[in-house]
């Protein structure tokens, strides 16, 4: 097995794993957004500050988990953009490739900004 074939197989295996993570992402999203709703509802209640604190921590943990679940999805979108080259219809080929590449680029930069946020790397940002 040559290295190109092995690399392609590895990328396909990562994509297959990511597809199984979708269910976990949806469950985490429900918990995250429910936490946000509770935070909004109790933010001004003086007697619910402990609940507010716990919900803020839970919401932050769910947001981080969801970022980790999506960590390699940018690769999946880039592979789908390359696969779009096999489409017979030129319009479908163009829009599929551009759409998938755009999603891949967006997620790639989202990962970089997240690494900056958790201080894994330093990213210079413009202050407007």
C-alpha positions in Angstrom: 0.0 0.0 0.0 1.6 3.3 -1.0 1.6 6.4 1.2 -1.0 8.2 -0.9 -3.5 5.4 -0.6 -2.8 5.1 3.1 -3.2 8.8 3.7 -6.5 8.7 1.7 -7.7 5.8 3.8 -6.8 7.6 7.0 -8.7 10.7 5.9 -11.7 8.6 5.0 -11.6 6.8 8.4 -11.6 10.2 10.2 -14.6 11.3 8.1 -16.4 8.0 9.0 -15.7 8.6 12.7 -16.9 12.2 12.5 -20.2 11.0 11.0 -20.8 9.0 14.2 -20.2 12.0 16.4 -23.2 13.9 14.9 -25.6 12.3 17.4 -23.3 13.3 20.3 -23.1 16.8 19.0 -26.9 17.1 18.8 -27.2 16.0 22.4 -24.5 18.4 23.6 -26.3 21.2 21.6 -29.5 20.5 23.4 -27.8 20.7 26.8 -25.8 23.8 25.8 -28.8 25.7 24.5 -31.0 24.7 27.4 -28.2 26.0 29.7 -28.2 29.3 27.8 -32.0 29.5 28.2 -31.8 28.9 32.0 -28.9 31.5 32.3 -31.1 34.0 30.5 -34.1 33.2 32.7 -32.3 33.4 36.1 -29.6 36.0 35.4 -31.4 38.7 37.5 -32.8 36.4 40.2 -30.8 37.1 43.4 -31.7 33.7 45.0 -30.5 31.7 42.0 -26.9 32.7 41.7 -25.6 29.2 42.4 -27.8 27.8 39.6 -26.6 30.6 37.4 -23.0 29.8 38.1 -23.5 26.1 37.4 -25.3 26.7 34.2 -22.6 29.1 33.0 -20.0 26.4 33.6 -22.1 23.7 32.0 -22.7 25.9 28.9 -19.0 26.7 28.5 -18.1 23.0 28.8 -20.7 22.0 26.2 -19.4 24.7 23.8 -15.9 23.4 24.2 -17.0 19.8 23.7 -18.8 20.7 20.5 -15.7 22.5 19.2 -13.7 19.3 19.8 -16.3 17.1 18.1 -16.0 19.3 15.0 -12.2 19.4 15.1 -11.6 17.5 11.8 -14.7 18.4 9.9 -12.8 21.0 7.9 -10.8 18.1 6.4 -14.1 16.3 5.5 -15.4 19.4 3.7 -12.1 19.8 1.7 -12.3 16.1 0.7 -16.0 16.6 -0.4 -14.9 19.7 -2.4 -12.3 17.5 -4.2 -14.9 14.8 -4.7 -17.2 17.3 -6.4 -14.8 17.3 -9.3 -16.4 14.0 -10.3 -19.9 15.5 -10.8 -21.1 15.4 -14.4 -23.2 18.6 -14.3 -20.9 21.6 -14.4 -23.2 23.8 -12.3 -23.6 21.2 -9.6 -19.8 20.6 -9.7 -19.0 24.3 -9.3 -21.5 25.0 -6.5 -20.7 21.8 -4.6 -16.9 22.5 -4.8 -17.2 26.1 -3.8 -19.7 25.4 -1.0 -17.7 22.6 0.5 -14.4 24.5 0.2 -16.1 27.5 1.8 -17.3 25.4 4.8 -13.9 23.8 5.1 -12.1 27.2 5.1 -14.6 28.6 7.7 -14.2 25.7 10.0 -10.4 25.8 9.6 -10.3 29.5 10.7 -12.8 28.7 13.5 -10.4 26.1 14.8 -7.5 28.6 14.7 -9.6 31.2 16.6 -10.6 28.6 19.2 -6.9 27.6 19.7 -6.2 31.3 20.3 -9.1 31.5 22.8 -7.9 28.6 24.8 -4.3 30.0 24.5 -2.9 27.0 22.6 -1.5 29.4 20.0 -1.3 33.2 19.6 -3.2 34.8 16.8 -2.9 38.4 16.0 -6.3 40.0 15.6 -7.3 43.4 14.2 -9.0 45.7 16.7 -11.7 47.6 14.8 
